[in-house]
């Protein structure tokens, strides 16, 4: 008899299932963050970290893994890399590197389209994705010419899990539209992104 009453009670008052958190919002960088990253980009630490990631990117392309690990993404329509949060990074230098990448993408002539962050609950962990999205500048092509897409659209993400940085990922996705010129080579983007001023 107890099972019948329990089943009836559950049908009348179904248990509420906890929905996993999934929140996305736009945000802007604070002025202090902008100033800090600009100053940091001129520092010896920044130069050393940019050089290290760039070196490890090239090592990874020859199947050599070094710390911090760099992962390479390559396909006909999108190319990119990710760098994991490992020594010699600390939380501050990792965050600065992420913001410095965004500044360097802007220096290449890109326009920032959005900056958002997404909070997701996955298997009792909270994943935070901060994402910049960049596009080539809008332009009216001269008659008979194709539009430049530079290196394609660029997304730049920093992933944090339970308040601990995990990785930074950059992905350049090309337009396959006949109105656009071919994208410039991804290797050239990497060279320009990591060149020291």
C-alpha positions in Angstrom: 0.0 0.0 0.0 2.9 2.3 0.8 4.3 2.1 -2.8 0.9 3.0 -4.2 0.7 6.1 -2.1 4.3 7.0 -2.9 3.6 6.6 -6.7 0.4 8.7 -6.4 2.2 11.4 -4.5 5.0 11.6 -7.0 2.4 11.8 -9.9 0.5 14.6 -8.1 3.7 16.5 -7.0 6.5 15.5 -9.3 10.0 16.1 -7.9 11.6 19.2 -9.3 14.8 18.3 -11.2 17.6 20.7 -10.8 18.5 22.2 -14.1 22.2 22.7 -14.8 23.3 26.3 -14.8 23.8 27.7 -18.3 24.2 31.5 -18.4 25.7 33.7 -21.2 26.3 37.4 -20.9 28.2 40.2 -22.7 30.7 42.2 -20.8 33.4 44.8 -21.2 36.9 44.9 -19.9 37.6 47.3 -17.0 39.9 50.3 -17.8 42.4 49.0 -15.3 42.6 45.6 -17.1 43.3 47.5 -20.4 46.0 49.6 -18.9 47.6 46.6 -17.1 47.7 44.4 -20.2 49.2 47.2 -22.3 52.0 47.7 -19.8 52.5 44.0 -19.4 52.9 43.5 -23.1 56.1 45.6 -23.0 57.6 43.5 -20.1 60.3 40.8 -20.2 57.8 38.3 -18.8 55.4 38.9 -21.7 58.2 38.5 -24.3 59.4 35.2 -22.6 55.9 33.8 -22.5 55.1 34.7 -26.1 58.4 33.2 -27.2 57.7 30.0 -25.2 54.2 29.4 -26.6 55.4 30.1 -30.1 58.3 27.7 -29.7 56.1 25.0 -28.3 53.6 25.6 -31.1 56.3 24.8 -33.6 57.5 21.8 -31.5 54.0 20.4 -31.4 53.8 20.6 -35.2 56.8 18.2 -35.3 55.2 15.9 -32.7 57.3 17.2 -29.7 55.4 18.0 -26.5 56.8 20.6 -24.2 55.4 22.5 -21.2 53.1 24.4 -21.4 51.5 22.1 -24.0 50.2 23.6 -27.2 47.6 21.8 -29.3 47.3 22.4 -33.0 44.0 22.5 -35.0 44.2 22.2 -38.8 41.4 21.7 -41.3 40.6 23.2 -44.7 38.2 25.7 -43.1 39.6 26.4 -39.7 43.1 26.5 -38.1 44.2 27.3 -34.6 46.0 26.4 -31.5 45.3 26.0 -27.8 47.8 26.5 -24.9 47.2 24.7 -21.6 47.5 26.3 -18.2 50.8 24.8 -16.9 54.0 26.2 -15.5 55.5 28.7 -15.9 52.0 30.3 -16.1 50.2 31.6 -13.0 46.6 32.8 -13.1 47.6 36.4 -13.6 50.1 35.8 -16.4 47.7 33.4 -18.2 44.9 36.0 -18.1 47.3 38.7 -19.3 48.4 36.4 -22.2 44.8 36.0 -23.2 44.1 39.7 -23.2 47.4 40.4 -25.0 46.4 38.0 -27.8 43.2 40.1 -28.2 45.2 43.3 -28.4 47.5 41.8 -31.1 44.5 40.6 -33.1 43.2 44.2 -33.1 46.6 45.4 -34.2 46.3 43.2 -37.3 43.4 45.3 -38.5 40.5 43.2 -37.0 37.4 44.6 -35.4 36.1 43.2 -32.1 32.5 42.1 -32.7 31.8 40.7 -29.2 33.2 39.8 -25.8 31.0 37.4 -23.8 31.3 34.9 -21.0 29.3 31.7 -20.6 28.9 29.9 -17.3 27.9 26.2 -17.6 27.5 23.5 -15.0 28.9 20.2 -16.3 29.2 17.1 -14.1 29.1 19.2 -10.8 31.8 21.5 -12.2 31.4 25.1 -13.3 33.0 25.9 -16.7 33.5 29.5 -17.6 34.3 30.4 -21.2 35.4 34.0 -21.9 35.3 34.6 -25.7 36.4 37.4 -28.0 35.1 37.3 -31.5 36.8 39.3 -34.3 36.0 39.9 -37.9 37.9 41.6 -40.7 37.0 45.2 -41.2 33.9 45.9 -43.2 34.8 47.2 -46.6 33.2 48.1 -49.9 35.3 46.4 -52.7 36.0 48.2 -55.9 34.0 46.9 -58.8 35.4 43.6 -60.1 37.5 43.0 -57.0 37.0 40.5 -54.2 36.7 41.4 -50.5 39.7 40.7 -48.3 39.0 38.4 -45.4 42.5 38.7 -43.9 42.9 35.4 -42.1 39.1 34.8 -41.7 37.0 35.3 -38.6 38.9 34.8 -35.3 37.6 33.5 -32.0 39.7 33.7 -28.9 38.6 31.8 -25.8 39.9 31.4 -22.2 38.4 28.3 -20.4 38.3 28.1 -16.6 36.9 25.1 -14.7 36.0 25.6 -11.0 37.9 28.9 -10.9 41.1 27.3 -12.2 42.4 28.2 -15.7 42.4 25.4 -18.1 43.4 26.6 -21.6 43.4 29.4 -24.1 42.2 28.6 -27.7 42.5 30.7 -30.9 40.6 29.6 -34.0 40.7 31.3 -37.4 37.7 30.2 -39.6 37.8 31.2 -43.3 35.0 32.3 -45.5 34.3 29.9 -48.4 32.3 32.5 -50.3 33.2 33.5 -53.8 32.8 37.2 -52.9 36.0 36.9 -50.8 39.7 36.6 -51.6 41.4 33.5 -50.3 42.4 33.8 -46.6 46.0 34.7 -45.9 48.1 31.7 -44.7 47.6 30.7 -41.0 51.3 30.4 -40.5 51.6 34.1 -41.4 48.9 34.9 -38.8 51.0 33.0 -36.2 54.2 34.8 -37.2 52.4 38.2 -36.9 50.6 37.3 -33.7 53.8 36.3 -31.9 56.2 38.8 -33.4 57.8 41.1 -30.8 57.3 44.9 -31.3 
